[in-house]
């Protein structure tokens, strides 16, 4: 019950903040490829929050006890569990792509707008989404939703039926997910280190160069955007790494699997990592507000625009 309340409150904050993120970046426009990447990351975070909350609801005691036309504990595995993993993988891959894009922006500089056009970036991100969707298709092919009679409740309800290869499929998917997560973390760490190094070198060169009077301003712009990316990357790795380690333990040592002596420890780690992952999907708006004046001004304009319009109409009517 406590876990339900904690996750539900984090979900409410995360849902509102990610919706605001989408609205703000839509207002800012997509001429800048960074806005496209962050918007895609926001949508992936929103999807992971929605599926997590649905899974949270499916295990709520009052919801389980309700006379529903389906069995929540059976339906949630496909509609929440693996679907959430799909969104988390999208967020991880997009997060790995972001520092790569920033490294290209600093390295190529004037040529980057020719190489990374908004259409090309959108196609790359769409390719990531399609790849992640394809990666979870096997688990859905092994799952069927059918109406079954449940003797315990003495009624017929919608439940799941699995193929004979379900165990092998889930183990393969777990191995792939763990390997993919570790590979993504390594890529994020390496690219972030490269980004920080290139940023320092580029900033020093621009500040000392006398060829353009706009060099300091351009250096500041690069620094601000790159700092936002670095904060996002560090937050992502810190929040998602414990969950990956827990699945790696389950993959290597069968004692962490269900019915094993250490399964209780694994459940505690998974619950804690779930809260951290929810924090990661929620915290990005705080980073944007702190680091980006454009985002901050646009968000305040979006929030207070309606209030100002109403006040203006009232003053006009009273006059």
Buried (B, 14 or more C-beta within 10 A) or exposed (E): EEBBEBBBEBBEBBBEBBEBBBBBBEBBEBEBBBBBBBBBBBBBBBBBBBBBBBBBBBBBEEEEEEEEEBBBEBBBBBBBBBBBBBBBBBBBBBBBBBBBBBBBBBEEEEEBBEEBEBEEBBEBBEEBBEEBBEBBEBBBEBBEBEEEEEEEEEEEBBBBEBEEEBEEBBEEBBEBBBEBBBEBBEBBBEBBEBBBEBBEEBBEEBEEEEEEEEBEEBBEEBBBBBBBBBBBBBBBBEBBBBBBBBBBBBBEEEBBBEEBEBBEBBEEBBBBBBBBBBBBBBBBBEBBBEBBEBBBEBBEEEEEEEEEEEEEEEEEEEE
